């Protein structure tokens, strides 16, 4: 988290979103690794809008 990633009013929301999504990823690493495999390369972002999948050649 960098203080210049968002304006002050949105910074707390962004930190909470990231913490929740990182916690979900930690859970998946231990109990549901197939979810991480399924989502690899899909451009999923913690906190902000997803950017979309990697383009295949």
mmCIF file as gemmi writes it, N, C-alpha and C atoms, coordinates in Angstrom:
data_model
loop_
_atom_site.group_PDB
_atom_site.id
_atom_site.type_symbol
_atom_site.label_atom_id
_atom_site.label_alt_id
_atom_site.label_comp_id
_atom_site.label_asym_id
_atom_site.label_entity_id
_atom_site.label_seq_id
_atom_site.pdbx_PDB_ins_code
_atom_site.Cartn_x
_atom_site.Cartn_y
_atom_site.Cartn_z
_atom_site.occupancy
_atom_site.B_iso_or_equiv
_atom_site.pdbx_formal_charge
_atom_site.auth_seq_id
_atom_site.auth_asym_id
_atom_site.pdbx_PDB_model_num
ATOM 1 N N . UNK Axp A 1 ? 0.842 -1.161 0 1 0 ? 1 A 1
ATOM 2 C CA . UNK Axp A 1 ? 0 0 0 1 0 ? 1 A 1
ATOM 3 C C . UNK Axp A 1 ? 0.891 1.229 0 1 0 ? 1 A 1
ATOM 4 N N . UNK Axp A 2 ? 0.621 2.134 -0.902 1 0 ? 2 A 1
ATOM 5 C CA . UNK Axp A 2 ? 1.347 3.403 -0.978 1 0 ? 2 A 1
ATOM 6 C C . UNK Axp A 2 ? 0.35 4.531 -0.769 1 0 ? 2 A 1
ATOM 7 N N . UNK Axp A 3 ? 0.747 5.527 -0.014 1 0 ? 3 A 1
ATOM 8 C CA . UNK Axp A 3 ? -0.197 6.602 0.301 1 0 ? 3 A 1
ATOM 9 C C . UNK Axp A 3 ? -0.637 7.378 -0.928 1 0 ? 3 A 1
ATOM 10 N N . UNK Axp A 4 ? 0.118 7.295 -2.025 1 0 ? 4 A 1
ATOM 11 C CA . UNK Axp A 4 ? -0.278 8.017 -3.23 1 0 ? 4 A 1
ATOM 12 C C . UNK Axp A 4 ? -1.099 7.162 -4.2 1 0 ? 4 A 1
ATOM 13 N N . UNK Axp A 5 ? -1.521 5.976 -3.767 1 0 ? 5 A 1
ATOM 14 C CA . UNK Axp A 5 ? -2.326 5.102 -4.624 1 0 ? 5 A 1
ATOM 15 C C . UNK Axp A 5 ? -3.77 5.565 -4.752 1 0 ? 5 A 1
ATOM 16 N N . UNK Axp A 6 ? -4.221 6.334 -3.791 1 0 ? 6 A 1
ATOM 17 C CA . UNK Axp A 6 ? -5.612 6.794 -3.813 1 0 ? 6 A 1
ATOM 18 C C . UNK Axp A 6 ? -5.708 8.086 -3.014 1 0 ? 6 A 1
ATOM 19 N N . UNK Axp A 7 ? -6.777 8.816 -3.269 1 0 ? 7 A 1
ATOM 20 C CA . UNK Axp A 7 ? -7.022 10.021 -2.484 1 0 ? 7 A 1
ATOM 21 C C . UNK Axp A 7 ? -7.388 9.614 -1.063 1 0 ? 7 A 1
ATOM 22 N N . UNK Axp A 8 ? -7.193 10.514 -0.143 1 0 ? 8 A 1
ATOM 23 C CA . UNK Axp A 8 ? -7.373 10.203 1.277 1 0 ? 8 A 1
ATOM 24 C C . UNK Axp A 8 ? -8.729 9.579 1.58 1 0 ? 8 A 1
ATOM 25 N N . UNK Axp A 9 ? -9.779 10.059 0.982 1 0 ? 9 A 1
ATOM 26 C CA . UNK Axp A 9 ? -11.111 9.528 1.243 1 0 ? 9 A 1
ATOM 27 C C . UNK Axp A 9 ? -11.29 8.081 0.811 1 0 ? 9 A 1
ATOM 28 N N . UNK Axp A 10 ? -10.523 7.638 -0.169 1 0 ? 10 A 1
ATOM 29 C CA . UNK Axp A 10 ? -10.653 6.276 -0.686 1 0 ? 10 A 1
ATOM 30 C C . UNK Axp A 10 ? -9.578 5.338 -0.137 1 0 ? 10 A 1
ATOM 31 N N . UNK Axp A 11 ? -8.568 5.888 0.514 1 0 ? 11 A 1
ATOM 32 C CA . UNK Axp A 11 ? -7.439 5.097 0.987 1 0 ? 11 A 1
ATOM 33 C C . UNK Axp A 11 ? -7.85 4.037 2.008 1 0 ? 11 A 1
ATOM 34 N N . UNK Axp A 12 ? -8.678 4.387 2.975 1 0 ? 12 A 1
ATOM 35 C CA . UNK Axp A 12 ? -9.121 3.419 3.985 1 0 ? 12 A 1
ATOM 36 C C . UNK Axp A 12 ? -9.915 2.296 3.336 1 0 ? 12 A 1
ATOM 37 N N . UNK Axp A 13 ? -10.787 2.642 2.39 1 0 ? 13 A 1
ATOM 38 C CA . UNK Axp A 13 ? -11.569 1.621 1.679 1 0 ? 13 A 1
ATOM 39 C C . UNK Axp A 13 ? -10.641 0.677 0.928 1 0 ? 13 A 1
ATOM 40 N N . UNK Axp A 14 ? -9.64 1.228 0.245 1 0 ? 14 A 1
ATOM 41 C CA . UNK Axp A 14 ? -8.701 0.422 -0.527 1 0 ? 14 A 1
ATOM 42 C C . UNK Axp A 14 ? -7.904 -0.51 0.376 1 0 ? 14 A 1
ATOM 43 N N . UNK Axp A 15 ? -7.447 -0.017 1.514 1 0 ? 15 A 1
ATOM 44 C CA . UNK Axp A 15 ? -6.695 -0.863 2.445 1 0 ? 15 A 1
ATOM 45 C C . UNK Axp A 15 ? -7.554 -2.015 2.951 1 0 ? 15 A 1
ATOM 46 N N . UNK Axp A 16 ? -8.81 -1.74 3.27 1 0 ? 16 A 1
ATOM 47 C CA . UNK Axp A 16 ? -9.7 -2.797 3.749 1 0 ? 16 A 1
ATOM 48 C C . UNK Axp A 16 ? -9.963 -3.827 2.653 1 0 ? 16 A 1
ATOM 49 N N . UNK Axp A 17 ? -10.223 -3.366 1.439 1 0 ? 17 A 1
ATOM 50 C CA . UNK Axp A 17 ? -10.463 -4.288 0.324 1 0 ? 17 A 1
ATOM 51 C C . UNK Axp A 17 ? -9.265 -5.192 0.093 1 0 ? 17 A 1
ATOM 52 N N . UNK Axp A 18 ? -8.077 -4.604 0.072 1 0 ? 18 A 1
ATOM 53 C CA . UNK Axp A 18 ? -6.864 -5.394 -0.148 1 0 ? 18 A 1
ATOM 54 C C . UNK Axp A 18 ? -6.667 -6.415 0.958 1 0 ? 18 A 1
ATOM 55 N N . UNK Axp A 19 ? -6.876 -6.006 2.201 1 0 ? 19 A 1
ATOM 56 C CA . UNK Axp A 19 ? -6.707 -6.93 3.324 1 0 ? 19 A 1
ATOM 57 C C . UNK Axp A 19 ? -7.667 -8.105 3.2 1 0 ? 19 A 1
ATOM 58 N N . UNK Axp A 20 ? -8.918 -7.833 2.836 1 0 ? 20 A 1
ATOM 59 C CA . UNK Axp A 20 ? -9.905 -8.903 2.671 1 0 ? 20 A 1
ATOM 60 C C . UNK Axp A 20 ? -9.508 -9.854 1.54 1 0 ? 20 A 1
ATOM 61 N N . UNK Axp A 21 ? -9.097 -9.283 0.414 1 0 ? 21 A 1
ATOM 62 C CA . UNK Axp A 21 ? -8.768 -10.117 -0.738 1 0 ? 21 A 1
ATOM 63 C C . UNK Axp A 21 ? -7.47 -10.893 -0.525 1 0 ? 21 A 1
ATOM 64 N N . UNK Axp A 22 ? -6.498 -10.31 0.165 1 0 ? 22 A 1
ATOM 65 C CA . UNK Axp A 22 ? -5.275 -11.047 0.501 1 0 ? 22 A 1
ATOM 66 C C . UNK Axp A 22 ? -5.585 -12.178 1.474 1 0 ? 22 A 1
ATOM 67 N N . UNK Axp A 23 ? -6.475 -11.936 2.431 1 0 ? 23 A 1
ATOM 68 C CA . UNK Axp A 23 ? -6.872 -12.99 3.37 1 0 ? 23 A 1
ATOM 69 C C . UNK Axp A 23 ? -7.56 -14.131 2.629 1 0 ? 23 A 1
ATOM 70 N N . UNK Axp A 24 ? -8.408 -13.79 1.671 1 0 ? 24 A 1
ATOM 71 C CA . UNK Axp A 24 ? -9.082 -14.811 0.868 1 0 ? 24 A 1
ATOM 72 C C . UNK Axp A 24 ? -8.053 -15.632 0.082 1 0 ? 24 A 1
ATOM 73 N N . UNK Axp A 25 ? -7.046 -14.968 -0.472 1 0 ? 25 A 1
ATOM 74 C CA . UNK Axp A 25 ? -5.997 -15.682 -1.202 1 0 ? 25 A 1
ATOM 75 C C . UNK Axp A 25 ? -5.197 -16.595 -0.281 1 0 ? 25 A 1
ATOM 76 N N . UNK Axp A 26 ? -4.909 -16.14 0.933 1 0 ? 26 A 1
ATOM 77 C CA . UNK Axp A 26 ? -4.176 -16.972 1.892 1 0 ? 26 A 1
ATOM 78 C C . UNK Axp A 26 ? -4.981 -18.225 2.232 1 0 ? 26 A 1
ATOM 79 N N . UNK Axp A 27 ? -6.28 -18.053 2.428 1 0 ? 27 A 1
ATOM 80 C CA . UNK Axp A 27 ? -7.157 -19.199 2.697 1 0 ? 27 A 1
ATOM 81 C C . UNK Axp A 27 ? -7.111 -20.175 1.521 1 0 ? 27 A 1
ATOM 82 N N . UNK Axp A 28 ? -7.239 -19.634 0.31 1 0 ? 28 A 1
ATOM 83 C CA . UNK Axp A 28 ? -7.229 -20.487 -0.878 1 0 ? 28 A 1
ATOM 84 C C . UNK Axp A 28 ? -5.9 -21.219 -1.035 1 0 ? 28 A 1
ATOM 85 N N . UNK Axp A 29 ? -4.787 -20.576 -0.685 1 0 ? 29 A 1
ATOM 86 C CA . UNK Axp A 29 ? -3.487 -21.242 -0.795 1 0 ? 29 A 1
ATOM 87 C C . UNK Axp A 29 ? -3.44 -22.497 0.064 1 0 ? 29 A 1
ATOM 88 N N . UNK Axp A 30 ? -4.082 -22.44 1.211 1 0 ? 30 A 1
ATOM 89 C CA . UNK Axp A 30 ? -4.044 -23.573 2.139 1 0 ? 30 A 1
ATOM 90 C C . UNK Axp A 30 ? -5.135 -24.597 1.838 1 0 ? 30 A 1
ATOM 91 N N . UNK Axp A 31 ? -6.365 -24.141 1.639 1 0 ? 31 A 1
ATOM 92 C CA . UNK Axp A 31 ? -7.504 -25.046 1.563 1 0 ? 31 A 1
ATOM 93 C C . UNK Axp A 31 ? -8.071 -25.272 0.164 1 0 ? 31 A 1
ATOM 94 N N . UNK Axp A 32 ? -7.863 -24.354 -0.764 1 0 ? 32 A 1
ATOM 95 C CA . UNK Axp A 32 ? -8.453 -24.477 -2.098 1 0 ? 32 A 1
ATOM 96 C C . UNK Axp A 32 ? -7.481 -23.981 -3.17 1 0 ? 32 A 1
ATOM 97 N N . UNK Axp A 33 ? -6.306 -24.608 -3.275 1 0 ? 33 A 1
ATOM 98 C CA . UNK Axp A 33 ? -5.31 -24.128 -4.243 1 0 ? 33 A 1
ATOM 99 C C . UNK Axp A 33 ? -5.807 -24.161 -5.687 1 0 ? 33 A 1
ATOM 100 N N . UNK Axp A 34 ? -6.798 -24.984 -5.973 1 0 ? 34 A 1
ATOM 101 C CA . UNK Axp A 34 ? -7.331 -25.037 -7.34 1 0 ? 34 A 1
ATOM 102 C C . UNK Axp A 34 ? -7.95 -23.696 -7.753 1 0 ? 34 A 1
ATOM 103 N N . UNK Axp A 35 ? -8.451 -22.933 -6.807 1 0 ? 35 A 1
ATOM 104 C CA . UNK Axp A 35 ? -8.99 -21.598 -7.124 1 0 ? 35 A 1
ATOM 105 C C . UNK Axp A 35 ? -7.894 -20.672 -7.626 1 0 ? 35 A 1
ATOM 106 N N . UNK Axp A 36 ? -6.73 -20.734 -6.981 1 0 ? 36 A 1
ATOM 107 C CA . UNK Axp A 36 ? -5.619 -19.884 -7.412 1 0 ? 36 A 1
ATOM 108 C C . UNK Axp A 36 ? -5.148 -20.285 -8.803 1 0 ? 36 A 1
ATOM 109 N N . UNK Axp A 37 ? -5.102 -21.576 -9.059 1 0 ? 37 A 1
ATOM 110 C CA . UNK Axp A 37 ? -4.7 -22.059 -10.384 1 0 ? 37 A 1
ATOM 111 C C . UNK Axp A 37 ? -5.693 -21.574 -11.429 1 0 ? 37 A 1
ATOM 112 N N . UNK Axp A 38 ? -6.98 -21.674 -11.132 1 0 ? 38 A 1
ATOM 113 C CA . UNK Axp A 38 ? -8.029 -21.248 -12.061 1 0 ? 38 A 1
ATOM 114 C C . UNK Axp A 38 ? -7.934 -19.753 -12.368 1 0 ? 38 A 1
ATOM 115 N N . UNK Axp A 39 ? -7.545 -18.957 -11.388 1 0 ? 39 A 1
ATOM 116 C CA . UNK Axp A 39 ? -7.516 -17.506 -11.553 1 0 ? 39 A 1
ATOM 117 C C . UNK Axp A 39 ? -6.165 -16.95 -12.002 1 0 ? 39 A 1
ATOM 118 N N . UNK Axp A 40 ? -5.16 -17.805 -12.13 1 0 ? 40 A 1
ATOM 119 C CA . UNK Axp A 40 ? -3.827 -17.336 -12.535 1 0 ? 40 A 1
ATOM 120 C C . UNK Axp A 40 ? -3.875 -16.705 -13.924 1 0 ? 40 A 1
ATOM 121 N N . UNK Axp A 41 ? -3.204 -15.582 -14.075 1 0 ? 41 A 1
ATOM 122 C CA . UNK Axp A 41 ? -3.125 -14.911 -15.367 1 0 ? 41 A 1
ATOM 123 C C . UNK Axp A 41 ? -4.387 -14.199 -15.806 1 0 ? 41 A 1
ATOM 124 N N . UNK Axp A 42 ? -5.335 -14.032 -14.904 1 0 ? 42 A 1
ATOM 125 C CA . UNK Axp A 42 ? -6.614 -13.419 -15.267 1 0 ? 42 A 1
ATOM 126 C C . UNK Axp A 42 ? -6.672 -11.926 -14.959 1 0 ? 42 A 1
ATOM 127 N N . UNK Axp A 43 ? -5.602 -11.368 -14.416 1 0 ? 43 A 1
ATOM 128 C CA . UNK Axp A 43 ? -5.562 -9.93 -14.153 1 0 ? 43 A 1
ATOM 129 C C . UNK Axp A 43 ? -6.435 -9.488 -12.999 1 0 ? 43 A 1
ATOM 130 N N . UNK Axp A 44 ? -6.639 -10.376 -12.022 1 0 ? 44 A 1
ATOM 131 C CA . UNK Axp A 44 ? -7.445 -10.027 -10.852 1 0 ? 44 A 1
ATOM 132 C C . UNK Axp A 44 ? -6.604 -9.165 -9.92 1 0 ? 44 A 1
ATOM 133 N N . UNK Axp A 45 ? -7.149 -8.072 -9.466 1 0 ? 45 A 1
ATOM 134 C CA . UNK Axp A 45 ? -6.422 -7.126 -8.629 1 0 ? 45 A 1
ATOM 135 C C . UNK Axp A 45 ? -7.044 -7.043 -7.246 1 0 ? 45 A 1
ATOM 136 N N . UNK Axp A 46 ? -6.19 -6.865 -6.231 1 0 ? 46 A 1
ATOM 137 C CA . UNK Axp A 46 ? -6.671 -6.67 -4.876 1 0 ? 46 A 1
ATOM 138 C C . UNK Axp A 46 ? -6.952 -5.184 -4.679 1 0 ? 46 A 1
ATOM 139 N N . UNK Axp A 47 ? -8.203 -4.874 -4.422 1 0 ? 47 A 1
ATOM 140 C CA . UNK Axp A 47 ? -8.584 -3.498 -4.121 1 0 ? 47 A 1
ATOM 141 C C . UNK Axp A 47 ? -9.2 -2.773 -5.29 1 0 ? 47 A 1
ATOM 142 N N . UNK Axp A 48 ? -8.53 -2.753 -6.414 1 0 ? 48 A 1
ATOM 143 C CA . UNK Axp A 48 ? -9.033 -2.033 -7.577 1 0 ? 48 A 1
ATOM 144 C C . UNK Axp A 48 ? -9.729 -2.969 -8.553 1 0 ? 48 A 1
ATOM 145 N N . UNK Axp A 49 ? -10.29 -2.382 -9.588 1 0 ? 49 A 1
ATOM 146 C CA . UNK Axp A 49 ? -10.964 -3.141 -10.633 1 0 ? 49 A 1
ATOM 147 C C . UNK Axp A 49 ? -9.961 -4.065 -11.331 1 0 ? 49 A 1
ATOM 148 N N . UNK Axp A 50 ? -10.421 -5.247 -11.709 1 0 ? 50 A 1
ATOM 149 C CA . UNK Axp A 50 ? -9.565 -6.201 -12.408 1 0 ? 50 A 1
ATOM 150 C C . UNK Axp A 50 ? -9.177 -5.649 -13.777 1 0 ? 50 A 1
ATOM 151 N N . UNK Axp A 51 ? -8.017 -6.074 -14.287 1 0 ? 51 A 1
ATOM 152 C CA . UNK Axp A 51 ? -7.533 -5.563 -15.569 1 0 ? 51 A 1
ATOM 153 C C . UNK Axp A 51 ? -7.743 -6.535 -16.723 1 0 ? 51 A 1
ATOM 154 N N . UNK Axp A 52 ? -8.218 -7.732 -16.435 1 0 ? 52 A 1
ATOM 155 C CA . UNK Axp A 52 ? -8.492 -8.687 -17.501 1 0 ? 52 A 1
ATOM 156 C C . UNK Axp A 52 ? -7.353 -9.671 -17.709 1 0 ? 52 A 1
ATOM 157 N N . UNK Axp A 53 ? -7.644 -10.731 -18.462 1 0 ? 53 A 1
ATOM 158 C CA . UNK Axp A 53 ? -6.677 -11.814 -18.636 1 0 ? 53 A 1
ATOM 159 C C . UNK Axp A 53 ? -5.498 -11.437 -19.534 1 0 ? 53 A 1
ATOM 160 N N . UNK Axp A 54 ? -4.458 -12.234 -19.406 1 0 ? 54 A 1
ATOM 161 C CA . UNK Axp A 54 ? -3.284 -12.111 -20.262 1 0 ? 54 A 1
ATOM 162 C C . UNK Axp A 54 ? -3.69 -12.535 -21.666 1 0 ? 54 A 1
ATOM 163 N N . UNK Axp A 55 ? -3.218 -11.818 -22.65 1 0 ? 55 A 1
ATOM 164 C CA . UNK Axp A 55 ? -3.534 -12.183 -24.035 1 0 ? 55 A 1
ATOM 165 C C . UNK Axp A 55 ? -2.65 -13.333 -24.48 1 0 ? 55 A 1
ATOM 166 N N . UNK Axp A 56 ? -3.262 -14.294 -25.132 1 0 ? 56 A 1
ATOM 167 C CA . UNK Axp A 56 ? -2.497 -15.422 -25.669 1 0 ? 56 A 1
ATOM 168 C C . UNK Axp A 56 ? -2.047 -15.088 -27.073 1 0 ? 56 A 1
ATOM 169 N N . UNK Axp A 57 ? -0.906 -15.614 -27.464 1 0 ? 57 A 1
ATOM 170 C CA . UNK Axp A 57 ? -0.405 -15.387 -28.831 1 0 ? 57 A 1
ATOM 171 C C . UNK Axp A 57 ? -0.879 -16.452 -29.757 1 0 ? 57 A 1
